Amino acid sequence: MLSNQVPKSFRPGMNSAFYFMRHTLYKKLQQYAPELDGRLLDFGCGSKPYQSLFSHISEYIGLDYASEGHSHVNEMIDVMYDGKTIPFPDGHFDSVFSSEVFEHIFNIDEILPEINRVMKKGGKILITCPFVWNEHEVPVDYARYTQFALKHLLEKNGFVMLVQDKTGDFMMALHQMRMVYFNEHFIPAVPLLGKWKFFRTNIPPLINPLINAWFSFKHWLLPKRKDWYLNNIVLAKKS
């Protein structure tokens, strides 16, 4: 498994403000990626950051939509679609992977039947989407799904749930959002220094590892609650 080819920003060290969000997601994808096989559709692929985790599949095709949430310049998209109809025939794919995409789809009840249509019977789909995160790719940020909402949406659109998993827990989610606030809102607002690019760029990477390491130690001692968490991980198959 070529995990070292996943970009550093998607498997960051403790100096990153997004360490817990992305590190825990990366570890779960390492765990579940081997469940997919054959011809794979990366739905909402962007730059295909996790493609190397699927080195065992026979063909990897990236599909995306030209939304206004972010630029797709220099991304590794094989096929663009219109946001409604996936331009492949019925039963074309053995597997589908979609990471951090469903929250950006307003017409999810139209898209899930399309994903189902282009999958072979018994084909598996691996989905991740955030439960706790700030607004991003604005204005194309429409939803945060609970595990129960995802189960309902998938089952009513022709899928059978195999695994429902989560990343993080209550205290980790709380810490992660504090780190986002500290890096993206507090540091830039520090009087005088916040306007200095050198300060904004170089100080957080020195402080972040200390805060993250201290939380890692505390987290080992804290009670674990999963009713507030970072990410949903879903593995399902076409029924």
C-alpha positions in Angstrom: 0.0 0.0 0.0 1.5 3.3 -1.1 0.4 5.3 1.9 3.5 7.5 1.7 2.1 9.0 -1.5 -0.9 10.6 0.2 -0.1 14.3 0.2 1.4 15.6 3.5 -1.5 18.0 4.0 -3.9 15.0 4.1 -1.7 13.1 6.7 -0.2 16.0 8.6 2.0 16.1 11.6 1.1 17.6 15.0 2.2 21.1 13.8 -0.9 21.3 11.7 -4.1 22.9 13.0 -6.0 20.1 11.3 -4.0 17.2 12.7 -6.7 15.3 14.5 -9.3 15.8 11.8 -7.1 14.6 9.0 -4.9 12.1 10.8 -7.9 10.1 12.1 -9.6 10.2 8.7 -6.4 9.0 7.0 -6.1 6.1 9.4 -9.7 5.0 8.8 -9.3 5.2 5.1 -6.2 3.0 5.3 -8.4 0.5 7.2 -11.3 0.4 4.8 -9.7 1.0 1.4 -9.0 -2.7 0.9 -12.7 -3.4 0.9 -13.1 -1.8 -2.5 -11.9 -3.5 -5.7 -12.2 -3.7 -9.5 -13.1 -0.5 -11.4 -13.5 2.3 -8.9 -15.2 5.7 -9.3 -13.9 8.5 -7.1 -17.0 10.6 -6.8 -16.0 14.2 -6.1 -12.4 13.4 -6.6 -10.8 16.8 -6.6 -7.0 16.2 -6.5 -7.4 12.5 -5.7 -5.5 12.8 -2.4 -6.2 9.2 -1.3 -5.7 7.4 -4.7 -2.5 5.7 -3.5 -4.5 3.8 -0.9 -6.3 2.0 -3.7 -3.3 0.6 -5.5 -5.0 -2.8 -5.5 -7.9 -1.8 -7.8 -7.9 -2.3 -11.6 -9.0 1.2 -12.7 -9.4 4.5 -10.9 -11.6 7.1 -12.4 -12.1 10.6 -10.9 -15.4 12.4 -11.4 -16.2 16.0 -10.2 -18.5 18.9 -10.7 -17.6 22.5 -11.5 -19.0 24.1 -8.4 -18.3 27.6 -7.1 -17.0 26.3 -3.8 -13.3 26.1 -4.9 -11.2 26.2 -8.1 -10.6 22.9 -9.9 -7.4 24.2 -11.6 -4.6 21.6 -11.5 -6.9 18.9 -10.0 -6.7 15.4 -11.3 -10.3 15.1 -12.7 -10.9 12.5 -15.4 -14.6 13.4 -16.1 -16.6 16.5 -15.3 -20.4 16.0 -14.9 -23.4 18.3 -14.7 -24.3 17.7 -11.0 -27.3 15.5 -11.9 -26.4 12.7 -14.4 -23.3 10.6 -14.0 -22.0 10.0 -17.6 -21.5 6.3 -17.4 -23.7 3.3 -18.3 -25.6 1.2 -15.8 -23.4 -1.2 -13.7 -20.1 0.3 -14.9 -18.3 0.3 -11.6 -17.4 -2.3 -9.1 -16.7 0.3 -6.3 -17.3 3.9 -5.4 -15.3 6.1 -3.1 -16.4 9.5 -2.0 -14.6 11.5 0.7 -15.8 14.8 2.2 -18.2 15.4 -0.6 -21.8 14.6 0.5 -22.0 17.8 2.6 -21.6 19.8 -0.6 -24.4 18.1 -2.5 -27.8 19.9 -2.2 -29.7 17.4 -4.3 -28.4 14.3 -2.5 -31.7 12.4 -3.2 -31.1 12.8 -6.9 -27.4 11.8 -6.8 -27.6 8.7 -4.7 -29.8 6.9 -7.2 -27.4 7.9 -9.9 -24.4 6.5 -8.0 -26.5 3.3 -7.4 -27.3 3.0 -11.1 -23.6 3.1 -12.3 -22.6 0.4 -9.7 -22.7 -3.3 -10.3 -25.0 -5.4 -8.0 -23.1 -6.1 -4.8 -20.6 -3.4 -5.5 -19.3 -1.5 -2.4 -19.3 2.2 -1.7 -17.0 3.9 0.9 -18.1 7.3 2.1 -16.7 9.9 4.5 -18.3 13.1 5.5 -17.8 15.5 8.5 -20.1 15.7 11.4 -18.3 18.5 13.3 -16.6 21.1 11.1 -16.8 24.8 10.3 -18.4 26.1 7.0 -16.1 25.5 4.1 -16.0 25.8 0.3 -18.6 28.5 0.9 -21.3 28.9 -0.4 -21.5 25.2 -1.4 -21.7 23.8 2.1 -25.2 22.4 2.7 -25.3 19.7 5.4 -23.9 17.8 8.4 -25.2 14.3 8.6 -25.6 12.1 11.6 -25.0 8.4 11.3 -28.7 7.9 11.3 -29.4 10.3 8.5 -26.7 8.6 6.3 -28.2 5.1 7.1 -31.7 6.4 6.1 -30.5 8.0 2.9 -28.5 5.0 1.7 -31.0 2.4 2.5 -33.9 4.2 0.8 -31.7 4.5 -2.3 -30.9 0.9 -2.8 -27.9 0.3 -0.5 -27.3 -2.1 2.4 -25.2 -0.9 5.3 -22.1 -2.9 6.1 -20.1 -0.7 8.5 -20.8 2.6 10.2 -17.8 4.1 11.9 -16.7 7.5 13.3 -13.4 9.4 13.8 -12.7 11.2 17.0 -14.9 11.6 20.0 -16.5 14.4 22.0 -13.3 15.9 23.5 -11.3 15.4 20.3 -13.9 17.3 18.3 -13.9 20.1 20.9 -10.1 20.3 20.8 -10.0 20.2 17.0 -12.4 23.1 16.7 -10.4 25.1 19.2 -7.3 24.6 17.1 -9.2 25.8 14.0 -10.3 28.9 15.9 -6.8 29.5 17.3 -5.1 29.3 13.9 -7.7 30.8 11.6 -9.3 33.5 13.8 -7.4 34.2 16.9 -3.8 34.5 15.5 -4.8 36.8 12.6 -6.7 39.0 15.1 -3.7 39.5 17.5 -3.2 43.3 17.7 -0.4 44.4 15.3 1.3 41.0 15.1 -1.8 39.4 13.4 -1.3 41.6 10.4 2.4 40.5 10.0 2.6 37.6 7.6 5.8 36.3 9.2 3.9 36.0 12.6 0.8 34.3 11.1 2.9 31.9 9.1 5.7 30.9 11.5 4.3 31.1 15.0 1.4 28.6 14.8 3.6 25.7 13.6 5.8 26.3 16.7 2.8 26.4 19.1 0.5 23.8 17.5 2.7 20.7 18.3 2.8 21.6 22.0 -1.0 22.1 22.3 -1.7 18.9 20.2 0.8 16.8 22.2 -0.6 18.0 25.5 -4.2 17.2 24.4 -3.0 13.7 23.2 -1.8 13.0 26.7 -5.0 14.4 28.3 -7.1 12.5 25.8 -5.7 9.2 27.0 -7.1 9.9 30.5 -10.5 11.4 29.5 -13.8 9.5 29.2 -14.6 8.7 25.6 -18.0 9.8 24.3 -19.0 9.2 20.6 -22.2 11.3 20.5 -20.1 14.3 19.2 -17.3 13.4 16.8 -15.4 14.5 13.7 -16.2 12.3 10.7 -18.7 9.7 9.6 -17.2 6.6 7.8 -19.7 4.4 5.9 -19.2 1.2 4.0 -22.3 0.0 2.1 -23.1 -2.2 -0.9 -25.6 -2.1 -3.7 -28.5 -4.4 -2.8 
